[in-house]
Amino acid sequence: MRARAVVIFDGRCGPCERLAGWLRRLDCFRQLTIIASTDRAGLGRLGLDWLSEERLGADLHMVMADGQIAVGYEAYQRLVRLVVTLWPTVPVVWLGGVTGVGPRVYRRFADARVCVVGK
């Protein structure tokens, strides 16, 4: 079965790599293709090498099969609906989006990440 979405995480970020590992384990129905922003060859094979490495390194990106792109907190909102094992978190993530708290918390963590340049 072909993945329904591509998740692109910052390949220079330890916490982002750990998140990618967790997503791989939780995605029991293989709905996602998970790839690092630094894997330009892999992005090329997926036809996504036109995406800016700088922007991909700044935020989590999710490219849906229909070409729609979700960035940051919106990517998390889509992730939890797509990955069955994350369904219990849907109400919390939805509420975070409605109240505006989710995007603010996401931005705070995304901006505070420690990344290894040149990795």
ABEGO torsion letter per residue (X at the ends): XBBABBBBBBAABAAAAAAAAAAAAABAAGABBBBBAABAAAAAAAGAAABBAAAAAABBBBBBAAGBBBBEAAAAAAAAAABAAAAAAAAAAAAAAAAGAAAAAAAAAAAABBBBBGX
